Amino acid sequence: QVQLVESGGGLVQPGGSLRLSCAASGRIFTINAMGWYRQAPGKQRELVATITNGGRTNYADSIKGRFTISRDNAPNTVYLEMNSLKPEDTAVYYCKADSRFGNYWGQGTQVTVSL
């Protein structure tokens, strides 16, 4: 089992920045990759960014150049630095860990971009 706890969400004005964190615990040695997904009201959950154990990253086109994913392997934490935030970035952001035994999700953290 892998447990994920997200933090760092909140309310920010358009153009502002936020940094999300996701701390993994449990059988972290089984994790191959981690990532961030988001789900806006009435929409499907979508990929934001992923990062492998080797540091290879992948980003959704909608956030390229504005968001950066990074990872500390000790402790096993993944970050999402979000800059130049737009109202359309408003969503619940979820952390995901891909492991040899399955995929695990965090509980989500709300990000609201509004005046």
C-alpha positions, -999 to +999 in steps of 0.1 A: +000+000+000+010+036-007-005+066+010-005+100-005-012+133+013-015+165-007-011+201+006-007+236-007-040+243-024-059+275-019-073+307-034-051+328-056-057+357-080-052+353-117-015+356-125-005+343-091+014+312-080+009+282-058+031+252-049+014+219-043+031+191-024+024+154-022+041+132+004+042+095-002+045+069+026+041+032+029+057+009+002+073+038-016+100+015-030+074+001-053+066+035-069+077+039-106+063+073-113+042+101-097+020+127-111-006+154-107-041+153-122-070+177-118-108+177-120-129+208-126-166+208-118-185+189-144-154+177-162-134+145-163-102+142-144-072+151-166-035+147-165-015+178-155+021+165-152+040+133-144+076+125-134+093+091-134+119+078-109+145+088-135+133+123-136+116+122-170+086+146-171+055+149-191+031+179-192-003+186-205-003+212-233-026+235-214+000+241-186+033+238-204+056+267-196+036+276-165+037+246-143+068+226-132+068+191-116+097+180-094+104+153-070+125+146-039+133+109-035+142+113+002+116+121+015+094+108-013+076+140-022+064+154-055+058+191-061+039+211-086+050+247-090+022+266-106+028+301-121+007+325-141-024+308-129-056+313-148-093+309-138-095+278-160-069+262-137-095+260-110-100+224-100-093+198-074-058+186-079-049+150-071-016+133-066-011+098-081+015+072-076+021+044-101+035+013-084+042-023-092+011-032-073-013-007-087-021+030-088-028+051-057-045+085-054-044+112-028-075+128-014-071+160-035-065+196-028-087+225-041-071+252-062-093+282-069-081+310-092-103+340-089-104+378-082 
